[in-house]
Amino acid sequence: MDLTGKQIAEAAVALALAVALLSGIADWRHRKRDDLDRVAWLDWRSVQVFALIGAIVAFSVAVNLQ
């Protein structure tokens, strides 16, 4: 199974968008928690932002590859 660079970049876009979506859900659940003294292990908002940046970069690479 030979994958081209474009296919790998497209897969990276899909993966980054999935991570952004899941981290957005995790951040929403964290903000709506009942016990305000419970803290999160990760800052989900930062994870979401970096995943979106990665998706934009991977999308740019996928568009520019032939």
N, C-alpha and C positions, 0 to 999 in steps of 0.2 A: 504494500500500500504506500504509494508515493504521494506525499502531500506537497503541494506547492507553497511558496511563501505567502501567496494571497490567501490560501485556505487556512494556513496557520494564523494569519492576522485576523481573518474573519472569526475563527474559533476564539481568539483572544478577546475580540470585541464581545462575543456572546458570553464568555466567562466573566469578563469585567462587569458587564451589565447585570448578570445574575448576582454577582457579589454585591453590587451597588443596591440592587433591589432587596436582597436579604438583609443587608446592613441597615437599610432604611426601615425595614420592618422591625429589626432588633432595637433600633433607636426609638422608634415610636412606642414599642412595648416598654422600654426602659423609662421613657418620660411619663407613661401612664401607670406606673407601678403603684401599688398600695403602700408599701413600706419604703418611705423616702430615705431611710438610713442605709438601705442596700445600695451598694455602688456596683457599677459594671466593671468587668475586667478590662474591657476595651472601650475606647471612645468611638462608638459606632458612627457618629457623624463624620469623624476624620476618615474612617475606613471607607465610608460612602463617597466622600469627596475624592480620595485618591483612586478609588475604583472608577469613578466617572472620568477623571483625568486620564487614567489608563485606557479606558474605552475610547476616548476621543483620539488619543495618540494612535491606538491600534487601528481605528477606523481610517485615520489619515494615511497610515501605512498601507492598509488594504486597498484604498482608493487609488493610491499612486503606484501600486505594483501592477504589473501586467502579466 
